[in-house]
Amino acid sequence: MLYFSTRKKGIFQTGLSSLSMADQYESVSLICPPVDHGPAAGHSWFPGPPPPIYSCTLTPELEAKAREELQEKPEWRLRDVQALRDMILKEHPNLRTRLDDAFLLRFLRARKFDYDRALQLLLNYHAGRKAWPEVFQDLKPSTVKHVLDLGFLTVLPRPDPNGRYVLFLRPGKWKPNDYPFVDNVRAIYLTLEKLIQPEETQVNGIVILADYTGVGMSQASNPGPFLAKKVVSILQDGFPIRIKAVNIVNEPRIFKGIFAIIKPFLKEKMAERVSGCSTCLSALHDRTFISTFPVVVFKESLIRHVNNDFRLNASETTKNSTSPCF
């Protein structure tokens, strides 16, 4: 069951704090940093039991892929983690963050084991929580139940031929008068936190599939450039996940306007990974990664529950009441 080098001085400001997500041992298994209680009294990453000792779960095939694509060498893995940990403790001693092997590996893999870039990603990860409290305050599945029940997002039942899980978004399901756009961001972020836990996802990355059926001016104009920039910034530079492709289907006529708002904030590599297909999902079935999925998975009756391993259960809450989500 899946649950949800060169060294140079860091350029990010010191003393950043983070808010907490869920206890590592809560039933939803969303693993994040501790609550900000001011400067750390020591270097313990979380109150309570220590995390389990890291044990690699990658298959030999995935280890070979990680070596080729991410410059991850199994014989150097723990040495690299310790090097990143030492940088954090030396250069950012007041940063409230997890320091266990499994957590730091996410950042190293996301930045191909470049210590400096991995450290910057970790700093951005925490800075985003500090800068956007509307998203990260009290962030847990029960607070986005309305988004989860709507079917705004889900994870398709199995990986694509490249081993990448597919995050399926349907922005047309959202009605701006029902709840604010930021709630969608909260639900997406929680799902990403769950997706990134398996090591296979850290190596293979994910694919985003967005079906724009039903998207009109009200949805398109609601977020605006400011929110769009913040979302893109987190996905590109503030979260340890490899987004390998973004596929858009059923684009409305106004999609060019929507993309025009987002494109200035996309890095060149990410912009190149966005592709559109002005047809229905069944047509996409014969194209690229989606060909291994039966068309039936896209039917309304199944779409909400196509991957229960990654579905966020809105009834799940943290077991540690002293450590509320974010």
C-alpha positions in Angstrom: 0.0 0.0 0.0 1.3 3.4 -0.9 0.7 6.2 1.5 -0.5 9.1 1.0 29.3 19.3 -6.1 30.4 22.2 -5.3 29.9 24.0 -2.1 29.1 27.7 -1.9 27.6 29.8 0.8 23.8 29.9 0.8 22.2 33.1 -0.4 18.9 32.7 1.5 18.2 34.6 4.7 18.7 32.7 7.9 16.2 32.2 10.8 13.2 31.1 8.6 10.5 29.3 10.4 7.9 26.8 9.3 4.4 26.0 10.4 3.6 22.3 10.8 1.5 19.9 8.8 0.6 16.6 10.3 2.2 14.4 12.8 4.5 11.9 11.0 2.4 9.1 12.5 -1.1 10.4 11.7 -3.3 8.0 9.7 -3.0 10.0 6.5 0.7 9.7 6.7 1.4 13.3 5.6 4.9 14.0 6.7 6.0 17.6 7.2 8.0 19.9 9.5 7.1 20.8 13.1 5.2 23.8 14.4 7.1 27.0 14.7 7.8 27.6 18.4 10.6 30.1 17.8 14.4 29.3 17.5 15.1 25.6 17.9 16.4 24.6 21.3 18.4 21.9 19.7 18.4 20.0 16.4 15.5 17.6 17.0 13.3 17.7 14.0 10.0 16.7 15.7 8.8 16.3 19.2 8.1 12.7 20.2 9.4 9.4 18.8 12.3 9.6 16.3 11.6 8.7 12.7 12.4 5.2 11.6 15.9 4.4 10.3 16.0 5.0 6.6 15.9 1.9 4.4 15.9 2.3 0.7 12.8 0.9 -1.0 13.9 1.4 -4.6 14.1 -1.6 -7.0 17.4 -2.3 -8.7 15.8 -0.8 -11.9 14.9 2.4 -10.1 18.3 2.6 -8.4 19.8 2.4 -11.9 17.4 5.1 -13.1 18.3 7.3 -10.1 22.0 6.9 -10.8 21.6 7.8 -14.5 19.1 10.7 -14.2 19.6 12.1 -10.7 23.3 11.3 -10.1 22.3 9.3 -7.0 24.9 6.7 -6.0 23.7 4.2 -3.5 27.1 3.9 -2.0 27.2 7.7 -1.4 23.6 8.3 -0.6 23.9 8.6 3.2 27.1 10.6 2.8 25.2 13.1 0.6 22.3 13.3 3.1 24.8 14.0 5.9 26.5 16.7 3.8 23.1 18.5 3.3 22.3 18.1 7.0 25.6 19.7 7.9 25.0 22.6 5.6 21.6 23.2 7.2 22.9 23.1 10.8 25.9 25.3 10.0 24.4 27.9 7.7 20.8 27.9 9.0 20.9 26.8 12.6 17.5 28.4 13.4 15.6 26.7 10.6 12.8 24.6 12.0 12.9 21.5 9.8 13.0 17.8 9.7 16.5 16.5 9.4 15.9 12.8 8.9 17.4 10.9 6.0 14.1 10.2 4.2 13.0 13.8 4.3 16.2 15.3 3.1 16.5 12.7 0.3 13.4 14.2 -1.3 15.2 17.5 -1.8 18.5 16.0 -3.0 16.6 13.9 -5.6 14.5 16.8 -6.8 17.8 18.7 -7.5 19.9 15.9 -8.8 22.0 15.7 -5.7 23.4 19.2 -6.1 23.8 20.2 -2.4 23.4 23.9 -2.9 20.3 23.7 -5.0 18.8 21.1 -2.6 19.4 23.4 0.3 17.8 26.3 -1.6 14.8 24.2 -2.4 14.4 23.3 1.3 14.6 27.0 2.3 12.0 27.9 -0.3 9.8 25.0 0.9 9.7 26.6 4.4 9.6 30.2 3.2 6.5 29.4 1.2 4.7 28.3 4.3 5.7 31.5 6.1 4.7 33.7 3.2 1.3 32.1 2.4 -0.5 31.3 5.7 -3.9 31.2 4.0 -2.8 27.9 2.4 -0.7 26.3 5.1 -2.4 27.3 8.3 -4.4 24.4 9.8 -3.8 22.4 6.6 -5.3 18.9 6.8 -7.8 16.8 4.8 -10.8 17.7 6.9 -10.4 21.4 6.1 -10.7 20.7 2.4 -13.4 18.1 2.5 -15.6 20.2 0.1 -12.8 20.2 -2.5 -12.2 16.5 -2.1 -15.8 15.6 -2.3 -16.2 17.7 -5.5 -13.8 15.6 -7.5 -11.7 18.6 -8.3 -8.6 16.4 -8.2 -7.6 12.8 -8.0 -4.7 10.5 -8.8 -5.2 8.0 -11.7 -5.2 4.3 -10.7 -1.7 3.3 -11.8 1.5 4.9 -13.1 2.1 5.6 -16.8 4.6 3.5 -18.8 7.4 5.6 -17.3 6.3 4.9 -13.7 4.9 8.4 -13.2 1.7 8.8 -11.3 -0.8 11.1 -12.9 -2.5 13.9 -11.0 -5.8 14.6 -12.7 -7.3 18.1 -12.2 -10.7 19.3 -13.3 -10.9 23.0 -12.7 -14.3 23.2 -14.3 -15.7 21.5 -11.2 -14.9 24.6 -9.1 -17.5 27.3 -8.8 -15.9 30.6 -7.5 -19.1 31.5 -5.6 -18.9 28.3 -3.6 -15.5 28.7 -2.0 -12.2 30.6 -2.6 -9.6 29.5 -5.1 -7.0 29.0 -2.3 -8.9 26.0 -1.1 -8.1 24.3 -4.4 -4.4 25.1 -3.8 -4.6 23.6 -0.3 -6.1 20.3 -1.7 -3.5 20.1 -4.4 -0.7 20.7 -1.9 -1.9 18.0 0.4 -2.2 15.5 -2.5 1.4 16.4 -3.5 2.6 15.8 0.0 1.1 12.3 -0.1 2.3 11.6 -3.6 5.9 12.4 -2.8 6.3 10.0 0.0 7.0 6.8 -2.0 10.6 6.8 -3.2 9.5 5.6 -6.7 7.7 9.0 -7.1 10.8 10.9 -6.0 12.7 9.2 -8.8 10.1 9.0 -11.6 8.3 12.3 -11.0 4.7 12.9 -11.8 2.5 14.0 -14.7 -0.3 16.5 -14.4 -3.4 16.1 -16.6 -5.9 18.9 -16.5 -9.3 18.7 -18.1 -10.7 22.2 -18.8 -14.2 21.0 -19.6 -16.6 23.6 -18.1 -14.1 26.3 -17.4 -15.5 29.7 -18.1 -14.6 33.3 -17.5 -15.5 33.1 -13.8 -12.9 30.4 -13.1 -10.4 31.8 -15.5 -10.4 35.4 -14.1 -10.7 34.5 -10.4 -7.1 33.6 -9.4 -5.4 36.5 -11.2 -1.7 37.0 -11.8 -0.7 37.3 -8.2 -2.1 34.0 -7.1 -1.0 32.3 -10.3 2.6 33.4 -9.6 2.5 32.1 -6.1 1.2 28.7 -7.1 3.8 28.4 -9.9 6.5 29.5 -7.6 5.7 26.8 -5.1 5.4 24.0 -7.7 8.7 25.0 -9.5 10.9 26.2 -6.7 9.3 25.3 -3.4 8.3 21.6 -3.5 10.5 18.5 -3.9 8.7 16.9 -6.7 9.7 16.4 -10.4 6.8 17.5 -12.7 7.7 15.7 -15.9 4.8 16.8 -18.1 1.6 18.9 -18.0 -1.1 17.8 -20.4 -4.1 20.0 -21.0 -7.3 18.7 -22.6 -10.6 20.2 -23.7 -9.2 23.8 -23.6 -11.9 26.4 -24.0 -11.3 29.4 -26.3 -10.2 31.4 -23.3 -7.4 29.0 -22.5 -4.9 31.1 -24.4 -5.7 34.0 -22.0 -5.3 31.7 -19.0 -2.0 30.4 -20.2 -0.9 34.0 -21.0 -1.3 34.8 -17.3 0.8 31.8 -16.2 3.5 31.5 -18.8 5.6 34.5 -17.7 6.2 32.7 -14.4 7.2 29.4 -15.9 10.8 28.5 -16.4 11.7 27.5 -19.9 12.0 23.8 -19.1 8.6 23.8 -17.5 7.0 25.7 -20.3 8.3 23.2 -22.8 6.6 20.4 -20.8 3.1 21.9 -21.1 1.2 20.5 -24.0 -2.4 21.0 -25.1 -4.9 18.8 -26.9 -8.1 20.5 -28.0 -10.1 17.3 -28.0 -11.9 15.0 -25.6 -10.2 12.6 -23.1 -11.0 9.6 -25.2 -8.9 11.1 -28.0 -6.0 11.6 -25.6 -6.4 7.9 -24.8 -4.6 7.1 -28.1 -1.9 9.7 -27.5 1.2 9.7 -25.3 1.2 8.3 -21.7 -2.5 7.9 -21.3 -2.8 5.0 -23.7 -2.3 2.4 -21.0 -5.4 3.6 -19.1 -8.9 2.3 -20.0 -11.1 5.1 -21.1 -13.6 4.1 -18.5 -11.5 5.5 -15.7 -12.5 9.0 -16.8 -16.2 8.4 -16.3 -17.8 10.4 -13.6 -18.9 7.4 -11.6 -15.3 6.3 -11.1 -13.1 9.4 -11.2 -13.3 10.3 -7.5 -12.0 7.0 -6.3 -9.6 5.8 -9.0 -6.7 5.7 -6.7 -7.6 5.1 -3.1 -3.9 4.8 -2.1 -3.4 8.5 -2.8 -6.9 9.7 -2.0 -7.0 12.1 1.0 -9.6 10.9 3.5 -11.3 14.0 4.8 -12.1 12.3 8.1 -8.4 11.7 8.9 -6.9 13.9 11.5 -3.6 14.1 13.3 -3.1 11.9 16.3 -1.0 14.5 18.0 -3.3 17.3 19.0 -0.4 19.5 20.0 0.9 19.5 16.4 -1.9 20.8 14.2 -1.4 20.7 10.5 0.8 23.6 9.2 
